[in-house]
Protein backbone atom coordinates (compact mmCIF):
# COMPACT_ATOMS: atom_id res chain seq x y z
CA UNK A 1 0.00 0.00 0.00
CA UNK A 2 1.49 3.37 -1.02
CA UNK A 3 1.68 6.38 1.28
CA UNK A 4 -1.16 8.34 -0.39
CA UNK A 5 -3.58 5.42 -0.23
CA UNK A 6 -2.75 4.88 3.44
CA UNK A 7 -3.42 8.56 4.22
CA UNK A 8 -6.71 8.38 2.31
CA UNK A 9 -7.88 5.38 4.35
CA UNK A 10 -6.94 7.05 7.63
CA UNK A 11 -8.82 10.18 6.52
CA UNK A 12 -11.91 8.12 5.66
CA UNK A 13 -11.75 6.43 9.08
CA UNK A 14 -11.69 9.80 10.86
CA UNK A 15 -14.52 11.04 8.61
CA UNK A 16 -16.69 8.04 9.60
CA UNK A 17 -15.98 8.75 13.28
CA UNK A 18 -16.90 12.40 12.80
CA UNK A 19 -20.10 11.43 10.98
CA UNK A 20 -21.08 9.10 13.83
CA UNK A 21 -20.44 11.76 16.49
CA UNK A 22 -22.32 14.40 14.51
CA UNK A 23 -25.30 12.03 14.40
CA UNK A 24 -25.52 11.99 18.21
CA UNK A 25 -24.88 15.78 18.42
CA UNK A 26 -21.34 15.51 19.76
CA UNK A 27 -20.36 18.40 17.50
CA UNK A 28 -17.09 19.23 19.28
CA UNK A 29 -15.86 15.64 18.96
CA UNK A 30 -17.08 15.48 15.37
CA UNK A 31 -15.20 18.65 14.43
CA UNK A 32 -11.97 17.28 15.91
CA UNK A 33 -12.30 14.04 13.92
CA UNK A 34 -13.03 15.92 10.69
CA UNK A 35 -10.02 18.20 11.17
CA UNK A 36 -7.82 15.11 11.59
CA UNK A 37 -9.36 13.65 8.44
CA UNK A 38 -8.43 16.78 6.45
CA UNK A 39 -4.96 16.74 8.01
CA UNK A 40 -4.29 13.36 6.45
CA UNK A 41 -6.05 14.05 3.12
CA UNK A 42 -7.16 17.59 2.29
CA UNK A 43 -9.13 16.45 -0.79
CA UNK A 44 -11.70 14.62 1.40
CA UNK A 45 -14.51 16.97 0.37
CA UNK A 46 -17.19 15.03 2.30
CA UNK A 47 -15.31 15.72 5.53
CA UNK A 48 -14.82 19.37 4.59
CA UNK A 49 -18.51 19.81 3.74
CA UNK A 50 -19.58 18.19 7.02
CA UNK A 51 -17.14 20.40 8.93
CA UNK A 52 -18.74 23.41 7.24
CA UNK A 53 -22.19 22.20 8.30
CA UNK A 54 -20.98 21.87 11.90
CA UNK A 55 -19.56 25.39 11.82
CA UNK A 56 -22.88 26.64 10.44
CA UNK A 57 -24.83 24.75 13.13
CA UNK A 58 -22.85 26.38 15.96
CA UNK A 59 -23.25 29.87 14.45
CA UNK A 60 -19.80 30.18 12.77
CA UNK A 61 -21.13 31.12 9.32
CA UNK A 62 -17.86 32.69 8.09
CA UNK A 63 -15.87 29.53 8.91
CA UNK A 64 -18.52 27.42 7.17
CA UNK A 65 -18.26 29.54 4.01
CA UNK A 66 -14.46 29.17 3.97
CA UNK A 67 -14.72 25.37 4.10
CA UNK A 68 -17.37 25.26 1.35
CA UNK A 69 -15.46 27.65 -0.94
CA UNK A 70 -12.31 25.51 -0.61
CA UNK A 71 -14.40 22.39 -1.24
CA UNK A 72 -15.93 23.78 -4.45
CA UNK A 73 -12.49 24.69 -5.78
CA UNK A 74 -11.14 21.22 -5.03
CA UNK A 75 -14.21 19.50 -6.54
CA UNK A 76 -16.23 21.82 -8.83
CA UNK A 77 -18.60 19.07 -10.07
CA UNK A 78 -21.18 17.06 -8.07
CA UNK A 79 -20.39 18.79 -4.79
CA UNK A 80 -23.01 19.54 -2.12
CA UNK A 81 -21.02 22.60 -1.08
CA UNK A 82 -22.26 24.38 -4.21
CA UNK A 83 -25.84 23.94 -2.96
CA UNK A 84 -24.92 25.20 0.53
CA UNK A 85 -23.25 28.33 -0.86
CA UNK A 86 -26.21 28.99 -3.14
CA UNK A 87 -28.64 28.68 -0.22
CA UNK A 88 -26.76 31.33 1.79
CA UNK A 89 -25.71 33.69 -1.00
CA UNK A 90 -29.08 33.42 -2.74
CA UNK A 91 -30.93 35.07 0.16
CA UNK A 92 -30.79 38.89 -0.18
CA UNK A 93 -29.07 40.57 2.73
CA UNK A 94 -28.17 37.30 4.49
CA UNK A 95 -24.41 37.90 4.53
CA UNK A 96 -24.85 41.53 5.58
CA UNK A 97 -27.12 40.48 8.46
CA UNK A 98 -24.61 37.85 9.59
CA UNK A 99 -21.82 40.44 9.46
CA UNK A 100 -23.88 42.88 11.54
CA UNK A 101 -24.60 40.15 14.10
CA UNK A 102 -20.86 39.35 14.41
CA UNK A 103 -20.21 43.06 14.85
CA UNK A 104 -22.71 43.16 17.74
CA UNK A 105 -20.99 40.15 19.31
CA UNK A 106 -17.58 41.86 19.10
CA UNK A 107 -19.04 45.05 20.60
CA UNK A 108 -20.49 42.99 23.47
CA UNK A 109 -17.06 41.46 24.14
CA UNK A 110 -15.52 44.94 24.22
CA UNK A 111 -18.22 46.19 26.58
CA UNK A 112 -17.80 43.19 28.89
CA UNK A 113 -14.02 43.68 29.02
CA UNK A 114 -14.46 47.35 29.91
CA UNK A 115 -16.93 46.84 32.76
CA UNK A 116 -20.20 47.57 30.90
CA UNK A 117 -21.77 44.21 31.74
CA UNK A 118 -25.37 45.43 31.44
CA UNK A 119 -24.81 46.67 27.89
CA UNK A 120 -22.94 43.48 27.03
CA UNK A 121 -25.82 41.31 28.27
CA UNK A 122 -28.34 43.38 26.29
CA UNK A 123 -26.22 43.16 23.14
CA UNK A 124 -25.64 39.41 23.49
CA UNK A 125 -29.36 38.83 24.05
CA UNK A 126 -30.01 40.46 20.67
CA UNK A 127 -27.26 38.36 19.08
CA UNK A 128 -28.69 35.02 20.27
CA UNK A 129 -32.20 36.19 19.42
CA UNK A 130 -31.13 36.58 15.78
CA UNK A 131 -28.99 33.42 15.77
CA UNK A 132 -30.10 31.01 18.56
CA UNK A 133 -27.34 28.55 17.56
CA UNK A 134 -24.43 30.96 18.14
CA UNK A 135 -22.65 28.93 20.84
CA UNK A 136 -19.91 31.49 21.59
CA UNK A 137 -22.50 34.17 22.36
CA UNK A 138 -24.43 31.81 24.66
CA UNK A 139 -21.24 30.94 26.57
CA UNK A 140 -20.23 34.59 27.08
CA UNK A 141 -23.80 35.42 28.15
CA UNK A 142 -23.70 32.56 30.68
CA UNK A 143 -20.37 33.82 32.08
CA UNK A 144 -21.81 37.31 32.53
CA UNK A 145 -24.84 35.91 34.36
CA UNK A 146 -22.55 33.79 36.56
CA UNK A 147 -20.44 36.84 37.45
CA UNK A 148 -23.67 38.52 38.65
CA UNK A 149 -24.58 35.30 40.53
CA UNK A 150 -27.72 34.90 38.41
CA UNK A 151 -27.17 31.16 38.05
CA UNK A 152 -30.72 30.42 36.88
CA UNK A 153 -30.36 32.48 33.70
CA UNK A 154 -26.82 31.16 33.22
CA UNK A 155 -28.19 27.62 33.38
CA UNK A 156 -30.78 28.42 30.70
CA UNK A 157 -28.07 29.69 28.32
CA UNK A 158 -25.88 26.65 28.98
CA UNK A 159 -28.85 24.31 28.48
CA UNK A 160 -29.35 25.76 24.99
CA UNK A 161 -25.65 25.18 24.21
CA UNK A 162 -25.85 21.54 25.34
CA UNK A 163 -28.96 21.03 23.22
CA UNK A 164 -26.86 22.02 20.19
CA UNK A 165 -23.58 20.34 21.23
CA UNK A 166 -24.19 17.91 24.07
CA UNK A 167 -20.49 17.34 24.87
CA UNK A 168 -19.20 20.90 24.60
CA UNK A 169 -16.42 20.93 27.26
CA UNK A 170 -16.77 24.56 28.38
CA UNK A 171 -20.55 24.32 28.61
CA UNK A 172 -20.30 21.16 30.72
CA UNK A 173 -17.77 22.81 33.03
CA UNK A 174 -19.87 25.96 33.46
CA UNK A 175 -23.00 23.85 34.01
CA UNK A 176 -21.30 21.96 36.86
CA UNK A 177 -20.58 25.32 38.54
CA UNK A 178 -24.18 26.44 38.05
CA UNK A 179 -25.56 23.20 39.51
CA UNK A 180 -23.24 23.47 42.53
CA UNK A 181 -24.50 27.01 43.25
CA UNK A 182 -28.20 26.25 42.74
CA UNK A 183 -28.31 22.97 44.69
CA UNK A 184 -29.19 21.09 41.54
CA UNK A 185 -26.12 18.88 41.83
CA UNK A 186 -27.18 17.64 45.29
CA UNK A 187 -30.74 17.00 44.09
CA UNK A 188 -29.50 14.94 41.14
CA UNK A 189 -27.17 13.02 43.45
CA UNK A 190 -30.04 12.16 45.80
CA UNK A 191 -32.30 11.12 42.93
CA UNK A 192 -29.60 8.83 41.62
CA UNK A 193 -29.05 7.35 45.07
CA UNK A 194 -32.77 6.80 45.69
CA UNK A 195 -33.20 5.23 42.27
CA UNK A 196 -30.97 2.34 43.31
CA UNK A 197 -31.82 2.13 47.04
CA UNK A 198 -35.51 1.02 47.09
CA UNK A 199 -36.08 -2.32 48.81
CA UNK A 200 -38.41 -4.72 47.10
CA UNK A 201 -41.29 -6.23 49.13
CA UNK A 202 -40.74 -9.69 50.52
CA UNK A 203 -43.29 -12.50 50.62
CA UNK A 204 -43.74 -12.22 54.40
CA UNK A 205 -44.28 -8.40 54.46
CA UNK A 206 -47.73 -7.39 55.84
CA UNK A 207 -49.61 -4.22 54.93
CA UNK A 208 -51.68 -3.13 57.94
CA UNK A 209 -55.04 -1.50 57.05
CA UNK A 210 -56.21 1.65 58.87
CA UNK A 211 -58.34 1.13 61.97
CA UNK A 212 -62.10 0.97 61.31
CA UNK A 213 -64.78 1.47 63.94
CA UNK A 214 -68.43 0.86 63.25
CA UNK A 215 -70.76 3.63 64.33
CA UNK A 216 -74.56 3.74 64.75
CA UNK A 217 -76.95 5.87 62.64
CA UNK A 218 -78.13 8.15 65.55
CA UNK A 219 -74.60 8.97 66.52
CA UNK A 220 -73.83 9.98 62.94
CA UNK A 221 -76.85 12.33 62.81
CA UNK A 222 -75.90 13.98 66.10
CA UNK A 223 -72.36 14.53 64.90
CA UNK A 224 -73.62 16.19 61.71
CA UNK A 225 -75.99 18.54 63.62
CA UNK A 226 -73.25 19.51 66.06
CA UNK A 227 -70.93 20.26 63.17
CA UNK A 228 -73.52 22.49 61.47
CA UNK A 229 -74.16 24.49 64.65
CA UNK A 230 -70.45 24.91 65.31
CA UNK A 231 -69.81 25.97 61.70
CA UNK A 232 -72.57 28.61 61.79
CA UNK A 233 -71.17 30.06 65.03
CA UNK A 234 -67.65 30.27 63.59
CA UNK A 235 -68.93 32.04 60.45
CA UNK A 236 -71.03 34.57 62.43
CA UNK A 237 -68.52 35.47 65.13
CA UNK A 238 -65.15 35.02 63.38
CA UNK A 239 -65.34 34.85 59.61
CA UNK A 240 -67.79 37.67 58.84
CA UNK A 241 -66.05 40.41 60.90
CA UNK A 242 -62.71 39.38 59.48
CA UNK A 243 -64.14 39.43 55.95
CA UNK A 244 -65.49 42.98 56.44
CA UNK A 245 -62.12 44.21 57.66
CA UNK A 246 -60.36 42.47 54.78
CA UNK A 247 -62.73 44.04 52.22
CA UNK A 248 -62.22 47.51 53.71
CA UNK A 249 -58.45 47.10 53.74
CA UNK A 250 -58.49 45.77 50.17
CA UNK A 251 -60.64 48.71 49.05
CA UNK A 252 -58.24 51.19 50.66
CA UNK A 253 -55.24 49.50 49.08
CA UNK A 254 -56.95 49.58 45.67
CA UNK A 255 -57.59 53.34 46.04
CA UNK A 256 -53.95 53.92 47.01
CA UNK A 257 -52.77 51.82 44.02
CA UNK A 258 -54.97 53.73 41.56
CA UNK A 259 -53.70 57.06 42.89
CA UNK A 260 -50.10 55.85 42.57
CA UNK A 261 -50.76 54.75 39.00
CA UNK A 262 -52.22 58.13 38.10
CA UNK A 263 -49.23 59.88 39.66
CA UNK A 264 -46.78 57.56 37.95
CA UNK A 265 -48.41 57.86 34.53
CA UNK A 266 -47.07 61.35 33.90
CA UNK A 267 -43.56 60.21 34.84
CA UNK A 268 -43.88 57.14 32.60
CA UNK A 269 -44.94 59.26 29.62
CA UNK A 270 -41.89 61.50 30.02
CA UNK A 271 -39.60 58.48 30.40
CA UNK A 272 -41.11 56.79 27.33
CA UNK A 273 -40.58 59.94 25.27
CA UNK A 274 -36.91 59.97 26.33
CA UNK A 275 -36.57 56.28 25.48
CA UNK A 276 -38.17 56.86 22.08
CA UNK A 277 -35.71 59.65 21.30
CA UNK A 278 -32.79 57.47 22.41
CA UNK A 279 -34.09 54.54 20.34
CA UNK A 280 -34.43 56.73 17.25
CA UNK A 281 -30.88 57.96 17.73
CA UNK A 282 -29.64 54.37 18.16
CA UNK A 283 -31.56 53.33 15.02
CA UNK A 284 -29.92 56.10 13.01
CA UNK A 285 -26.49 55.08 14.28
CA UNK A 286 -27.21 51.42 13.50
CA UNK A 287 -28.28 52.30 9.96
CA UNK A 288 -25.09 54.35 9.51
CA UNK A 289 -23.00 51.45 10.84
CA UNK A 290 -24.78 49.06 8.48
CA UNK A 291 -23.97 51.31 5.53
CA UNK A 292 -20.34 51.52 6.64
CA UNK A 293 -19.95 47.76 6.88
CA UNK A 294 -21.93 46.99 3.74
CA UNK A 295 -20.02 44.57 1.60
CA UNK A 296 -17.26 43.97 4.16
CA UNK A 297 -18.13 40.35 4.71
CA UNK A 298 -18.68 39.74 1.00
CA UNK A 299 -15.32 41.42 0.24
CA UNK A 300 -13.55 39.12 2.69
CA UNK A 301 -15.18 36.08 1.08
CA UNK A 302 -14.02 37.32 -2.35
CA UNK A 303 -10.42 37.55 -1.12
CA UNK A 304 -10.64 33.96 0.15
CA UNK A 305 -11.85 32.87 -3.28
CA UNK A 306 -8.90 34.61 -4.99
CA UNK A 307 -6.55 32.96 -2.46
CA UNK A 308 -7.91 29.52 -3.35
CA UNK A 309 -7.53 30.27 -7.09
CA UNK A 310 -3.92 31.42 -6.58
CA UNK A 311 -3.10 28.23 -4.67
CA UNK A 312 -4.75 26.13 -7.39
CA UNK A 313 -2.73 27.89 -10.13
CA UNK A 314 0.56 27.47 -8.22
CA UNK A 315 -0.22 23.81 -7.63
CA UNK A 316 -0.58 23.44 -11.41
CA UNK A 317 2.72 25.32 -12.03
CA UNK A 318 0.79 28.11 -13.78
CA UNK A 319 2.78 31.05 -12.39
CA UNK A 320 1.37 33.49 -14.97
CA UNK A 321 -2.25 32.97 -13.95
CA UNK A 322 -1.26 33.10 -10.30
CA UNK A 323 0.57 36.40 -10.90
CA UNK A 324 -2.47 37.95 -12.65
CA UNK A 325 -4.68 36.97 -9.70
CA UNK A 326 -2.02 38.20 -7.25
CA UNK A 327 -2.12 41.75 -8.69
CA UNK A 328 -5.88 41.92 -7.97
CA UNK A 329 -5.61 40.38 -4.50
CA UNK A 330 -5.85 42.28 -1.20
CA UNK A 331 -4.49 39.93 1.52
CA UNK A 332 -4.98 42.60 4.21
CA UNK A 333 -8.71 41.69 4.31
CA UNK A 334 -7.88 38.14 5.45
CA UNK A 335 -7.32 38.41 9.22
CA UNK A 336 -7.41 34.72 10.23
CA UNK A 337 -4.17 33.92 12.06
CA UNK A 338 -3.94 30.38 10.67
CA UNK A 339 -3.81 31.78 7.11
CA UNK A 340 -0.94 34.26 7.62
CA UNK A 341 1.79 31.66 7.00
CA UNK A 342 0.23 30.66 3.66
CA UNK A 343 -0.16 34.32 2.64
CA UNK A 344 3.49 35.07 3.45
CA UNK A 345 4.64 32.06 1.41
CA UNK A 346 2.56 33.15 -1.61
CA UNK A 347 3.89 36.72 -1.39
CA UNK A 348 7.49 35.54 -1.23
CA UNK A 349 7.08 33.23 -4.23
CA UNK A 350 5.17 35.63 -6.50
CA UNK A 351 7.22 38.72 -5.60
CA UNK A 352 10.17 36.80 -7.01
CA UNK A 353 8.62 35.00 -10.00
CA UNK A 354 5.42 36.94 -10.76
CA UNK A 355 7.01 40.00 -12.40
CA UNK A 356 9.14 38.06 -14.97
CA UNK A 357 6.18 35.77 -15.77
CA UNK A 358 3.91 38.74 -16.53
CA UNK A 359 6.66 40.37 -18.59
CA UNK A 360 6.93 37.24 -20.73
CA UNK A 361 3.14 37.15 -21.16
CA UNK A 362 3.25 40.81 -22.23
CA UNK A 363 5.97 40.07 -24.79
CA UNK A 364 3.90 37.20 -26.21
CA UNK A 365 0.78 39.39 -26.50
CA UNK A 366 2.83 42.18 -28.15
CA UNK A 367 4.31 39.75 -30.70
CA UNK A 368 0.78 38.47 -31.42
CA UNK A 369 -0.34 42.04 -32.18
CA UNK A 370 -2.55 42.42 -29.08
CA UNK A 371 -1.27 45.75 -27.74
CA UNK A 372 -4.03 46.22 -25.15
CA UNK A 373 -3.36 42.84 -23.58
CA UNK A 374 0.40 43.43 -23.66
CA UNK A 375 0.06 46.79 -21.88
CA UNK A 376 -2.14 45.18 -19.22
CA UNK A 377 0.43 42.45 -18.53
CA UNK A 378 3.28 45.01 -18.46
CA UNK A 379 1.41 47.22 -15.95
CA UNK A 380 0.70 44.22 -13.73
CA UNK A 381 4.37 43.26 -13.90
CA UNK A 382 5.34 46.74 -12.65
CA UNK A 383 2.88 46.42 -9.73
CA UNK A 384 4.94 43.48 -8.49
CA UNK A 385 8.38 44.70 -9.58
CA UNK A 386 8.53 48.41 -10.39
CA UNK A 387 12.32 48.34 -10.96
CA UNK A 388 12.29 47.02 -14.54
CA UNK A 389 13.51 49.47 -17.25
CA UNK A 390 12.91 46.96 -20.04
CA UNK A 391 9.18 46.81 -19.28
CA UNK A 392 8.99 50.63 -19.14
CA UNK A 393 10.78 50.89 -22.50
CA UNK A 394 8.54 48.25 -24.15
CA UNK A 395 5.41 50.01 -22.85
CA UNK A 396 6.70 53.33 -24.22
CA UNK A 397 7.24 51.78 -27.68
CA UNK A 398 3.69 50.38 -27.67
CA UNK A 399 2.24 53.76 -26.65
CA UNK A 400 4.28 55.50 -29.33
CA UNK A 401 3.09 53.04 -32.00
CA UNK A 402 -0.53 53.76 -31.00
CA UNK A 403 0.01 57.50 -31.34
CA UNK A 404 -0.09 58.17 -27.60
CA UNK A 405 2.95 60.46 -27.69
CA UNK A 406 2.45 62.15 -24.31
CA UNK A 407 2.22 58.87 -22.39
CA UNK A 408 5.09 57.39 -24.39
CA UNK A 409 7.33 60.40 -23.63
CA UNK A 410 6.61 60.03 -19.89
CA UNK A 411 7.66 56.38 -19.98
CA UNK A 412 10.80 57.19 -22.03
CA UNK A 413 11.57 59.94 -19.52
CA UNK A 414 11.40 57.48 -16.61
CA UNK A 415 13.91 55.21 -18.33
CA UNK A 416 16.27 58.14 -19.07
CA UNK A 417 16.07 59.67 -15.57
CA UNK A 418 16.08 56.49 -13.49
CA UNK A 419 18.50 54.40 -15.55
CA UNK A 420 21.09 56.79 -17.11
CA UNK A 421 24.24 55.51 -18.80
CA UNK A 422 22.42 52.36 -19.97
CA UNK A 423 21.70 51.14 -23.48
CA UNK A 424 17.97 51.44 -22.85
CA UNK A 425 18.43 55.10 -21.82
CA UNK A 426 20.26 55.81 -25.11
CA UNK A 427 17.52 54.00 -27.05
CA UNK A 428 14.88 56.02 -25.21
CA UNK A 429 16.63 59.29 -26.11
CA UNK A 430 16.75 58.26 -29.75
CA UNK A 431 13.07 57.27 -29.71
CA UNK A 432 12.12 60.65 -28.23
CA UNK A 433 14.21 62.45 -30.89
CA UNK A 434 16.96 63.88 -28.66
Secondary structure, 3 states (H helix, E strand, C coil): CCHHHHHHHHHHHHHHHHHHHHHCCCHHHHHHHHHHHHHHCCCCHHHHHHHHHHHHHCCCHHHHHHHHHHHHHHCCCCCHHHHHHHHHHCCCCHHHHHHHHHHHHHHHHHHHHCCCHHHHHHHHHHHHHHCCCCHHHHHHHHHHHHHCCCHHHHHHHHHHHHHHCCCCHHHHHHHHHHHHHHCHHHHHHHHHHHHCCCCCCCCCCCCCCCCCCCCCHHHHHHHHHHHHHHHHHHHHHHHHHHHHHHHHHHHHHHHHHHHHHHHHHHHHHHHHHHHHHHHHHHHHHHHHHHHHHCCHHHHHHHHHHHHHHHHHHHHCCCHHHHHHHHHCCCHHHCCCHHHHHHHHHHHHHHHHHHHHHHHHHHHHHHHCCCHHHHHHHHHHHHHHCCCCHHHHHHHHHHHHHCCCHHHHHHHHHHHHHHCCCCHHHHHHHHHHCC
